[in-house]
Amino acid sequence: MQSTACPAGIARRTETFPELEATARSVSAPGVTTAAVTGLVLRGVKVLTPALTPAAVHLLALLVEHVHGDDRWRLGRLRVVPSNARLAAMMGTCERGIRRLLSLLEANHWIVRRYTASNRRSRPQAGIDLAPVAARLADLREAVAWVAEEGRDARRQADAERPDGRKEQSGREDKSVLLKSYSRTPKPSASVQPAEAGADASAVGELVSLMLHASPRLQGLLSAHDLIDLQRPRPPAPALNRLTVVVGVFVRELGLSSGIWTEALARHGWAALAAAVVVMERQEVKRRAGYLRSMLRHPKLADTVRHSLRRLVDGGRGS
């Protein structure tokens, strides 16, 4: 995301910061506890924001744990004031890494960094505002419910595939499936249905999943419900259609003629073209129309953009 200029004493913000501030005004969450919100963050944030690194999710959970007293959720008093040095010591990293993770969390609308006029954050009147987390609790609950259902489906499938046909006798669900689903960046699913008839479902599914993981902007333009649906084994057609519409926003920014786009669509398919557009958006290519025209001549465009998206996703994991 591009950053905009900001007054003295305030950190640089993304272009969507006004929207973030609007959602953070006068937010409260009666009836929840800090422990419950921490659990929702650890299990649900990666579903709603696949581009976040595990370190960013860990830091967000750590910030939530600084809300001492469950009444603070009911009263909307959700600013916490740990210093970067303290957070770095708790995370086992450096202060520069903490600043980068905080910026990432704010860009993805999970926190608001509040500063004094002298650019100090570790003051009672400033701090890190967790109101965006409170505002998204309903989405987090839906994401966690989806993770649990996916775990139950995986368990049922594993039971059905046992050679002896027997099920586990303990009656308990295997939580290891759920833990793997949010303890690290999930591997792209290969079972998403293609948007165009006759396409390889596995190849299209991988490109869709990689696009979601690689592009915070794409995530921001989709609803939480769509993000959850697009990560299901068989996502519904309405979610795929909305993904197509959102990618269309990127396409219109290119200024590419409809004739070239139609010809490329017939040659490479929707998923490969959409992935190419997402790659250019993430890599901040300046002359996008010309760059895309040169890419469209490549006989194996899908393989090229798949490789580029994997590098973007793997780069995000390492940060």
SULSULDA-V689905 format. One record per backbone hydrogen bond with DSSP energy under -1.0 kcal/mol. CO is the residue of the C=O (numbers start at 0). NH is the residue of the N-H. Records with the same first field share a line. If there is no record, write none. Layout:
BEGIN
CO: NH ; NH
END
This chain:
BEGIN
1: 14
6: 9
12: 3
13: 16
15: 19
16: 20
17: 21
18: 22
19: 23
28: 31
32: 36
33: 37
34: 38
35: 39
36: 40
37: 41
38: 42
39: 43
40: 44
43: 47
44: 48
48: 51
52: 56
53: 57
54: 58
55: 59
56: 60
57: 61
58: 62
59: 63
60: 64
62: 65
63: 66
65: 67
68: 71
69: 72
70: 74
71: 76
72: 28
75: 77
77: 129
79: 127
82: 86
83: 87
84: 88
85: 89
86: 90
87: 91 ; 92
93: 97
94: 98
95: 99
96: 100
97: 101
98: 102
99: 103
100: 104
101: 105
102: 106
103: 107
104: 109
105: 108
111: 128
113: 126
115: 118
119: 115
120: 122
122: 125
126: 113
127: 79
128: 111
129: 133
130: 134
133: 136
135: 139
136: 140
137: 141
138: 142
139: 143
140: 144
141: 145
142: 146
143: 147
144: 148
145: 149
146: 150
147: 151
148: 152
149: 153
150: 154
151: 155
152: 156
153: 157
154: 158
155: 159
156: 160
158: 161
161: 164
174: 178
175: 179
176: 180
178: 182
195: 198
199: 203
200: 204
201: 205
202: 206
203: 207
204: 208
205: 209
206: 210
207: 211
208: 212
209: 213
210: 214
214: 218
215: 219
216: 220
218: 221
222: 226
223: 227
224: 228
225: 229
227: 230
228: 231
235: 239
236: 240
237: 241
238: 242
239: 243
240: 244
241: 245
242: 246
243: 247
245: 249
246: 250
247: 251
248: 252
250: 253
256: 260
257: 261
258: 262
259: 263
260: 264
261: 265
262: 266
263: 267
264: 268
268: 272
269: 273
270: 274
271: 275
272: 276
273: 277
274: 278
275: 279
276: 280
277: 281
278: 282
279: 284
285: 287
286: 290
287: 291
288: 292
289: 293
290: 294
291: 295
294: 297
299: 303
300: 304
301: 305
302: 306
303: 307
304: 308
305: 309
306: 310
307: 311
308: 312
309: 313
310: 314
311: 315
312: 316
313: 317
END
